[in-house]
């Protein structure tokens, strides 16, 4: 079975309009086959249908419309740029700017980071402050509450819902 990537969007199920459409396609194909009782039994008992459907979903869930359309950039780094600072230095700088405790960061650099493989396209490891740190430093917020709006479509509701993360 092909591995499936996880999506951050809400999951569509067979109860949703798009899921119902998928099920109706399978239903139409089954009905058009006009199977006898024995044929239906063989089709239903044959292994591999779940894998076939899973593979179909995995192959078609993401668009490949722009897959081979990489655009080369004319942008370059300024001459002063000498590459990323070592990760330890990046973390020290961020800790100073955002008044953060190094806490787990030092242990992570020493024990976990050496076990990870840097992607070939990356020039080095990068350190970034958390949203909470940015909110506290620049907006005076002690705790960041993220608010997300999402459009929800169901049989009963077509509107906007407000979600507040804890």
ROZA-690854 format. One record per residue: residue number from 1; residue in one letter; x, y, z of N, C-alpha, C, O in turn. Coordinates in Angstrom, 2 decimals. Atoms other than C-alpha are relative to their C-alpha. Example, Ala and Ser with C-alpha at 12.3 -4.5 7.8 and 13.67 -1.06 7.14 Angstrom:
REM residues 2
   num   residu        nu        nv        nw       cau       cav       caw        cu        cv        cw        ou        ov        ow
     1        A      0.89     -1.19      0.00     12.30     -4.50      7.80      0.90      1.20      0.00      1.94      1.18      0.66
     2        S     -0.82     -1.19     -0.06     13.67     -1.06      7.14     -0.77      1.09      0.73     -0.26      2.20      0.90
***
This chain:
REM residues 166
   num   residu        nu        nv        nw       cau       cav       caw        cu        cv        cw        ou        ov        ow
     1        X      0.85     -1.17      0.00      0.00      0.00      0.00      0.89      1.23      0.00      1.90      1.27      0.71
     2        X     -0.80     -1.22      0.08      1.34      3.46     -0.87     -0.18      0.82      1.27     -1.29      0.91      1.80
     3        X      0.14     -0.83     -1.19      2.12      5.72      2.10     -0.78      1.26     -0.31     -0.67      1.81     -1.40
     4        X      0.79     -1.21      0.20     -0.23      8.63      2.56      0.56      1.12      0.86      0.91      0.92      2.02
     5        X     -0.44     -1.17     -0.75      0.85     12.10      3.57     -1.17      0.50      0.82     -2.33      0.35      0.43
     6        X      1.06     -0.56     -0.82     -1.07     13.74      6.33     -0.30      1.41     -0.45      0.58      2.11     -0.96
     7        X      0.45     -1.32      0.41     -3.02     16.87      5.65     -0.40      0.80      1.22     -0.93      0.25      2.18
     8        X      0.41     -0.86     -1.10     -3.56     19.84      7.93     -1.46      0.40     -0.11     -2.05      0.87      0.86
     9        X      1.40     -0.37      0.22     -6.99     20.44      6.43     -0.91     -1.03      0.67     -0.49     -2.16      0.91
    10        X      0.95      0.97     -0.58    -10.07     18.85      7.98     -0.18     -1.19     -0.93     -0.14     -1.04     -2.15
    11        X      0.15      1.22      0.79    -10.59     15.27      6.82     -1.39     -0.09     -0.61     -2.40      0.12      0.06
    12        X      1.26      0.27      0.69    -13.27     14.57      4.24     -0.27     -1.48      0.18      0.62     -2.31      0.01
    13        X      0.38      1.40     -0.18    -15.14     11.35      4.95     -1.03     -0.38     -1.06     -1.46      0.46     -1.86
    14        X      1.01      0.47      0.96    -17.58      9.24      2.94     -1.36      0.61      0.27     -2.27      0.46     -0.55
    15        X      1.27     -0.66     -0.30    -20.38     11.20      4.62     -0.08      1.40     -0.60     -1.16      1.97     -0.72
    16        X     -0.05     -1.34      0.58    -19.25     14.50      3.07     -0.31     -0.08     -1.50     -0.18     -1.15     -2.09
    17        X      0.35      0.03      1.42    -20.31     15.50     -0.48      1.09     -0.60     -0.90      0.78     -1.37     -1.81
    18        X     -1.07      0.54      0.83    -16.90     14.70     -1.97      0.19     -1.49      0.24      0.46     -2.24     -0.70
    19        X     -0.10      1.42     -0.31    -16.75     11.35     -0.17     -1.17     -0.78     -0.59     -1.00     -1.89     -1.09
    20        X      1.17      0.64      0.60    -20.27     10.52     -1.29      0.18     -0.15     -1.50     -0.24     -1.15     -2.08
    21        X     -0.27      0.07      1.45    -19.21     11.29     -4.88      0.93     -1.18     -0.30      0.69     -1.93     -1.24
    22        X     -0.95      1.10      0.20    -16.27      8.84     -4.58     -0.72     -1.35      0.13     -0.54     -2.23     -0.70
    23        X      0.73      1.25     -0.23    -18.52      6.10     -3.18     -0.99     -0.25     -1.14     -1.17     -1.40     -1.55
    24        X      0.96      0.19      1.09    -21.10      6.71     -5.93      0.71     -0.47     -1.28      0.12     -1.19     -2.08
    25        X     -0.76      0.47      1.16    -18.38      6.18     -8.57      0.25     -1.50      0.11      0.08     -2.23     -0.86
    26        X     -0.20      1.44     -0.22    -17.54      2.79     -7.05     -1.33     -0.74     -0.17     -1.38     -1.80     -0.78
    27        X      1.33      0.61      0.10    -21.25      1.99     -6.78     -0.43     -0.12     -1.46     -0.93     -1.17     -1.87
    28        X      0.37      0.03      1.42    -21.85      2.90    -10.45      0.77     -1.08     -0.76      0.20     -1.82     -1.57
    29        X     -0.83      1.01      0.68    -18.95      0.71    -11.62     -0.48     -1.41      0.36     -0.56     -2.28     -0.50
    30        X      0.47      1.30     -0.46    -20.22     -2.21     -9.54     -1.33     -0.34     -0.66     -1.53     -1.47     -1.11
    31        X      1.31      0.23      0.60    -23.77     -1.82    -10.85      0.10     -0.24     -1.50     -0.62     -1.09     -2.04
    32        X     -0.16      0.16      1.46    -22.64     -1.50    -14.49      0.56     -1.37     -0.36      0.33     -1.86     -1.47
    33        X     -0.58      1.32      0.27    -20.78     -4.80    -14.19     -1.08     -1.08     -0.10     -0.85     -2.13     -0.69
    34        X      1.13      0.93      0.04    -24.15     -6.57    -13.76      0.45     -1.42      0.36      0.29     -2.36     -0.42
    35        X     -0.56      1.26     -0.47    -22.58     -9.38    -11.74     -1.09     -0.99      0.42     -2.14     -0.61      0.93
    36        X      0.87      1.05     -0.54    -24.25    -12.68    -11.03      0.35     -0.16      1.48      1.30      0.44      1.97
    37        X     -0.28      0.23     -1.42    -24.41    -13.90     -7.41      1.41     -0.57      0.19      2.15     -0.12      1.06
    38        X     -1.32      0.62     -0.13    -21.32    -16.08     -7.92      1.12      0.99     -0.33      2.13      1.04      0.37
    39        X     -1.01     -0.99      0.38    -19.38    -13.31     -9.68      0.16      1.06      1.10      1.28      1.45      1.44
    40        X     -0.06     -1.00     -1.07    -20.28    -10.80     -6.97      0.74     -0.54      1.22      1.51      0.17      1.87
    41        X     -0.68      0.63     -1.14    -19.11    -13.25     -4.31      1.51     -0.02     -0.24      2.28      0.31      0.65
    42        X     -1.43      0.05      0.32    -15.75    -13.71     -6.10      0.62      1.40      0.06      1.70      1.59      0.62
    43        X     -0.51     -1.39     -0.01    -15.31     -9.94     -6.60      0.12      0.50      1.44      1.14      1.10      1.81
    44        X      0.00     -0.48     -1.38    -16.19     -9.20     -2.99      1.07     -0.68      0.85      1.63     -0.06      1.76
    45        X     -0.98      0.75     -0.79    -13.85    -11.89     -1.63      1.43      0.13     -0.53      2.37     -0.27      0.16
    46        X     -1.33     -0.12      0.58    -10.93    -11.11     -3.92      0.84      1.00      0.81      0.38      2.10      1.12
    47        X     -0.86     -0.92     -0.75     -7.98     -9.57     -2.03      0.50      1.13     -0.92      0.53      1.00     -2.14
    48        X     -0.65     -1.06      0.74     -6.45     -6.26     -3.07     -0.82      1.24     -0.28     -0.26      2.26     -0.68
    49        X      0.82     -1.17      0.31     -9.39     -3.91     -3.47      0.38      1.19      0.88      0.51      2.31      0.39
    50        X     -0.38     -1.09     -0.91     -8.46     -1.87     -0.39      1.32      0.62     -0.42      1.48      1.84     -0.39
    51        X     -1.30     -0.51      0.46     -4.87     -1.59     -1.66     -0.15      0.80     -1.28      0.48      1.84     -1.45
    52        X      0.23     -0.69      1.27     -6.08     -0.60     -5.12     -0.58      1.39      0.24     -0.14      2.37     -0.36
    53        X      0.63     -1.29     -0.31     -8.26      2.17     -3.69      0.99      0.90      0.74      1.09      2.09      0.43
    54        X     -1.00     -0.80     -0.73     -5.54      3.33     -1.26      1.06      0.55     -0.93      1.45      1.71     -0.82
    55        X     -1.00     -0.45      0.97     -3.01      3.50     -4.09     -0.56      1.10     -0.90      0.12      2.08     -1.19
    56        X      0.64     -1.01      0.84     -5.47      5.44     -6.26     -0.10      1.34      0.74      0.18      2.39      0.16
    57        X      0.10     -1.23     -0.80     -6.06      7.96     -3.47      1.38      0.63      0.16      1.52      1.84     -0.02
    58        X     -1.35     -0.53     -0.20     -2.33      8.32     -2.76      0.56      0.64     -1.28      1.23      1.67     -1.21
    59        X     -0.52     -0.51      1.27     -1.52      8.86     -6.45     -0.71      1.28     -0.45     -0.14      2.06     -1.21
    60        X      0.79     -1.12      0.52     -4.24     11.47     -6.97     -0.33      1.08      1.01     -1.03      2.04      0.67
    61        X      0.39     -0.99     -1.01     -4.49     13.42     -3.72      0.74      1.32     -0.15      0.22      2.35      0.29
    62        X     -0.76     -1.23      0.19     -1.81     15.97     -4.65      0.17      0.28     -1.48      0.38     -0.64     -2.27
    63        X     -0.17     -0.38      1.39     -1.56     17.88     -7.89      1.48     -0.03     -0.38      2.35      0.30      0.42
    64        X     -1.37     -0.05      0.53      1.54     17.51    -10.01      0.06      0.99     -1.15      0.92      0.89     -2.03
    65        X      0.13     -0.96      1.08      0.55     20.40    -12.22      1.30      0.76     -0.27      1.64      1.01     -1.43
    66        X     -1.21     -0.81      0.17      3.78     22.34    -11.60      1.28     -0.80      0.32      2.33     -0.21      0.57
    67        X     -1.09      0.86     -0.42      6.04     19.38    -10.86      1.31      0.28     -0.73      2.37      0.33     -0.10
    68        X     -1.22     -0.18      0.78      8.52     20.03    -13.67      0.18      1.44     -0.47      0.81      1.69     -1.50
    69        X     -0.08     -1.40      0.41      8.25     23.80    -13.80      0.82      0.83      0.99      0.39      1.91      1.40
    70        X     -0.86     -0.75     -0.90     11.10     24.89    -11.54      0.46      1.27     -0.70      0.87      1.24     -1.86
    71        X     -0.40     -1.28      0.56     11.89     28.54    -12.09      1.31      0.41      0.66      1.41      0.45      1.89
    72        X     -1.29     -0.43     -0.54     15.46     29.69    -11.70     -0.08      1.46      0.38     -0.64      2.28     -0.35
    73        X      0.07     -1.35     -0.53     15.87     32.82     -9.64      1.23      0.81     -0.39      2.33      0.27     -0.49
    74        X     -1.13     -0.89      0.28     18.03     35.80    -10.52      0.51      0.63      1.30      1.48      1.38      1.29
    75        X     -0.43     -0.56     -1.28     18.29     36.67     -6.82      1.23     -0.73      0.50      1.37     -1.94      0.33
    76        X     -1.22      0.57     -0.59     21.62     36.12     -5.11      0.17      0.58      1.40     -0.42      1.61      1.73
    77        X     -0.30     -0.53     -1.32     22.89     36.57     -1.58      0.88      1.24     -0.15      1.68      1.31     -1.08
    78        X     -0.89     -1.16      0.06     24.52     39.94     -0.90      1.44     -0.43      0.31      1.65     -1.45      0.97
    79        X     -1.41      0.39     -0.18     28.35     39.87     -0.88      0.39     -0.16      1.47      1.30     -0.93      1.78
    80        X     -0.34      0.09     -1.42     28.39     40.33      2.92     -0.39     -1.33      0.62      0.14     -1.72      1.66
    81        X      0.52      1.25     -0.56     26.55     37.05      3.46      1.07     -1.09     -0.09      1.56     -1.40     -1.17
    82        X     -1.04      1.04     -0.06     28.99     34.37      4.56     -0.58     -1.37      0.34      0.17     -2.28      0.70
    83        X      0.63      1.26     -0.33     26.49     31.59      5.12     -0.59      0.03      1.40     -0.44      1.01      2.13
    84        X      0.60      0.09     -1.33     24.63     30.45      8.21      1.07     -0.05      1.08      2.12     -0.66      0.91
    85        X     -0.86      0.13     -1.17     26.26     30.90     11.55     -0.22     -1.41      0.56     -1.26     -2.01      0.30
    86        X      0.21      1.31     -0.63     26.77     27.66     13.49     -1.29      0.04      0.84     -1.65      1.07      1.41
    87        X      1.30      0.07     -0.67     23.52     26.52     15.07      0.10      0.47      1.45     -0.83      1.11      1.95
    88        X     -0.16     -0.44     -1.39     24.88     27.11     18.59     -0.01      1.53      0.08     -0.61      2.10      0.99
    89        X     -0.06     -1.46      0.03     25.59     30.76     17.69     -1.38      0.58     -0.31     -1.78      1.58      0.30
    90        X      1.36     -0.47      0.32     22.13     31.20     16.12     -0.88     -0.03      1.25     -1.63      0.92      1.51
    91        X      0.83      0.15     -1.19     20.50     29.93     19.31      0.40      1.01      1.07     -0.47      1.57      1.74
    92        X     -0.45     -1.01     -0.97     22.65     32.18     21.51     -0.56      1.38     -0.36     -1.01      2.11      0.51
    93        X      0.50     -1.30      0.46     21.63     35.21     19.41     -1.50      0.11      0.28     -1.96      1.12      0.81
    94        X      1.45     -0.03     -0.23     17.92     34.31     19.56     -0.34      0.04      1.49     -1.26      0.74      1.90
    95        X      0.23      0.01     -1.45     18.10     33.59     23.29      0.22      1.39      0.58     -0.52      1.81      1.47
    96        X     -0.29     -1.35     -0.48     19.61     37.03     23.84     -1.11      0.98     -0.44     -1.59      1.76      0.38
    97        X      1.01     -0.91      0.52     17.10     38.88     21.61     -1.35     -0.20      0.68     -2.02      0.76      1.03
    98        X      1.32      0.32     -0.53     14.05     37.10     23.00     -0.02     -0.32      1.49     -1.04     -0.75      2.03
    99        X     -0.12      0.30     -1.44     15.30     36.70     26.60     -0.50     -1.40      0.32     -1.36     -1.59      1.18
   100        X      0.41      1.40     -0.17     14.93     32.93     26.38      1.06     -0.78      0.75      2.25     -0.48      0.68
   101        X     -0.91      0.95     -0.63     16.45     30.20     28.47      0.39     -1.03     -1.05     -0.44     -1.46     -1.84
   102        X     -0.44      1.00      0.98     18.53     27.77     26.44     -0.65     -1.35      0.25     -0.90     -2.09     -0.70
   103        X      0.74      1.21     -0.35     16.87     24.89     28.28      0.37     -1.21     -0.83      1.52     -1.65     -0.83
   104        X     -0.15      1.24      0.77     16.41     21.92     25.99      0.86      0.19     -1.25      1.36     -0.79     -1.80
   105        X     -0.72     -0.25      1.25     18.17     23.59     23.03      1.42     -0.56      0.02      1.86     -1.18     -0.95
   106        X     -1.38      0.48     -0.10     21.67     22.75     24.24      0.05     -1.53     -0.07      0.88     -2.10     -0.78
   107        X      0.06      1.47      0.03     20.78     19.11     24.87     -0.37     -0.50     -1.39      0.18     -1.50     -1.86
   108        X      0.41      0.38      1.36     19.09     18.93     21.46      1.19      0.07     -0.95      1.40     -0.85     -1.75
   109        X     -1.16     -0.17      0.89     22.20     20.25     19.69      1.03     -1.09      0.23      1.61     -1.62     -0.72
   110        X     -1.03      0.99     -0.33     24.49     17.83     21.51     -0.43     -1.43     -0.27      0.38     -2.24     -0.72
   111        X      0.41      1.40      0.07     22.39     14.67     21.43     -0.86     -0.36     -1.21     -0.68     -1.43     -1.80
   112        X      0.95      0.35      1.05     19.64     14.83     18.80      0.49      0.44     -1.38      0.44     -0.34     -2.33
   113        X     -0.38     -0.55      1.30     20.97     17.04     16.01      1.03     -0.88     -0.73      0.91     -1.05     -1.94
   114        X     -0.96      0.85      0.72     23.97     14.76     15.24     -0.61     -1.27     -0.59     -0.02     -1.88     -1.48
   115        X      0.64      1.21      0.53     21.55     11.89     14.59     -0.85      0.30     -1.22     -1.33     -0.63     -1.88
   116        X      0.84     -0.40      1.12     19.65     13.88     11.93      0.84      0.24     -1.24      2.02      0.56     -1.15
   117        X     -0.68     -0.23      1.26     20.56     14.19      8.28     -0.50      1.30     -0.61     -1.71      1.49     -0.80
   118        X      0.36     -1.27      0.63     20.63     17.64      6.74     -0.38     -0.27     -1.45      0.37     -0.94     -2.16
   119        X      0.37      0.21      1.40     18.73     17.66      3.43      1.07      0.57     -0.93      1.70      1.58     -0.62
   120        X     -1.07     -0.42      0.91     21.08     18.00      0.46     -0.19      1.41     -0.54      0.79      2.08     -0.89
   121        X      0.27     -1.33      0.53     19.39     21.21     -0.68      0.18      1.10      1.04      0.16      2.28      0.69
   122        X     -0.12     -0.99     -1.07     19.85     22.93      2.68      1.45      0.39      0.21      2.35     -0.45      0.12
   123        X     -1.37     -0.46     -0.22     22.90     25.05      3.40      0.44     -0.19      1.44      1.63     -0.06      1.74
   124        X     -0.35      0.24     -1.40     22.77     24.32      7.12     -1.24      0.00      0.86     -2.35      0.22      0.38
   125        X      1.11      0.01     -0.94     20.63     24.04     10.22     -0.35      1.43      0.36      0.53      2.28      0.48
   126        X      0.46     -1.33     -0.37     18.53     27.06     11.14     -0.79     -0.03      1.29     -1.52     -0.99      1.55
   127        X      0.75     -0.12     -1.25     17.12     28.20     14.48     -1.01      1.14     -0.16     -0.68      2.19     -0.71
   128        X      1.06     -0.99      0.14     13.84     30.11     14.66     -0.73      0.13      1.33     -0.94     -0.86      2.02
   129        X      0.73     -0.17     -1.26     12.00     31.62     17.62     -1.43     -0.53     -0.13     -2.00     -0.58     -1.22
   130        X      1.40      0.45      0.00      8.62     30.25     18.62     -0.92      1.20     -0.17     -0.51      2.34      0.06
   131        X      0.99     -1.08      0.10      5.49     32.28     17.95     -0.24      0.65      1.35     -0.45      1.86      1.43
   132        X      0.17     -0.55     -1.34      5.12     32.69     21.70      1.11      1.00      0.33      0.86      2.05      0.92
   133        X     -1.13     -0.90     -0.27      8.59     34.26     21.91     -0.13      1.29     -0.79      0.14      2.37     -0.26
   134        X      0.19     -1.19      0.83      7.85     36.65     19.04     -1.12      0.86      0.58     -0.99      2.08      0.67
   135        X      1.14     -0.73     -0.57      4.49     37.61     20.57      0.40      0.72      1.28      0.02      1.87      1.50
   136        X     -0.43     -0.61     -1.26      6.07     38.26     23.96      0.96      1.16     -0.25      0.84      2.21      0.38
   137        X     -1.04     -1.02      0.25      9.01     40.27     22.55     -0.56      1.22     -0.71     -0.26      2.34     -0.31
   138        X      0.41     -1.12      0.83      7.24     42.42     19.99     -1.41      0.52      0.29     -1.75      1.64     -0.09
   139        X      1.37     -0.43     -0.24      3.64     42.57     21.19     -0.38     -0.02      1.48     -1.53      0.27      1.83
   140        X      0.25     -0.02     -1.43      3.96     42.24     24.95     -0.97     -1.06      0.49     -1.51     -0.95      1.59
   141        X      0.93      1.06     -0.40      1.83     39.11     25.03      0.74     -1.07      0.77      1.82     -1.50      0.36
   142        X     -0.63      1.07     -0.77      2.63     36.54     27.68     -0.33     -1.37     -0.60      0.44     -2.32     -0.48
   143        X      0.44      1.28      0.57      0.71     33.83     25.88     -0.66      0.29     -1.35     -1.50      1.18     -1.45
   144        X      0.55     -0.22      1.33     -0.11     33.61     22.20     -1.19     -0.91     -0.22     -1.11     -2.13     -0.04
   145        X      1.19      0.76      0.34     -3.60     32.53     21.26     -0.19      0.13     -1.51     -0.41      1.23     -2.02
   146        X      0.19     -0.01      1.45     -3.89     31.57     17.61     -1.49     -0.15     -0.31     -2.17     -0.99      0.28
   147        X      1.40      0.08      0.42     -7.24     32.14     15.98     -0.01     -0.38     -1.47      0.65      0.27     -2.28
   148        X      0.10      0.46      1.37     -8.08     30.27     12.79     -1.44      0.10     -0.47     -2.37     -0.25      0.26
   149        X      1.31      0.02      0.62    -11.00     30.80     10.50      0.04     -1.08     -1.07      1.03     -1.20     -1.79
   150        X      0.05      0.98      1.08    -12.04     27.98      8.25     -1.41     -0.05     -0.55     -2.39      0.09      0.18
   151        X      1.30      0.14      0.63    -14.82     27.58      5.80     -0.43     -1.45      0.16      0.35     -2.36     -0.10
   152        X      0.50      1.36     -0.22    -16.95     24.57      6.60     -1.24     -0.20     -0.85     -2.16      0.62     -0.84
   153        X      1.17      0.32      0.81    -19.36     22.96      4.21     -0.51     -1.38      0.38      0.21     -2.38      0.26
   154        X      0.66      1.26     -0.28    -21.73     20.28      5.31     -1.43      0.14     -0.50     -1.81      1.19     -1.02
   155        X      1.38     -0.07      0.43    -25.31     19.44      4.54     -0.77      1.06      0.79     -1.69      1.69      0.26
   156        X      0.76     -0.91     -0.86    -26.46     21.61      7.45      0.63      1.38      0.13     -0.04      2.32      0.54
   157        X     -0.69     -1.24     -0.28    -23.86     24.37      7.53      0.90      0.40     -1.16      1.65     -0.42     -1.67
   158        X     -0.92     -0.56      0.97    -22.12     26.55      5.00      0.37      1.36      0.53     -0.33      2.34      0.29
   159        X     -0.36     -1.27     -0.61    -20.30     29.26      6.86      1.38     -0.01      0.57      2.19     -0.89      0.26
   160        X     -1.31     -0.17     -0.60    -17.33     30.37      8.86     -0.08     -0.38      1.47     -1.01     -0.01      2.18
   161        X     -0.08      0.35     -1.40    -16.34     28.89     12.19      1.28      0.60      0.57      2.28      0.70     -0.14
   162        X     -1.16     -0.56     -0.68    -13.92     30.43     14.67      0.56     -1.05      0.93     -0.17     -1.61      1.75
   163        X     -0.66      0.98     -0.86    -11.41     28.14     16.35      1.08      0.70      0.78      1.89      1.41      0.19
   164        X     -1.07     -0.56     -0.83     -9.21     29.21     19.24      0.79     -1.17      0.55      0.23     -2.08      1.17
   165        X     -0.84      1.06     -0.52     -6.28     27.01     20.08      0.32      0.28      1.46      0.48      1.44      1.84
   166        X     -0.29     -0.20     -1.43     -5.58     26.46     23.77      1.41      0.53      0.20      1.83      0.75      1.34
***
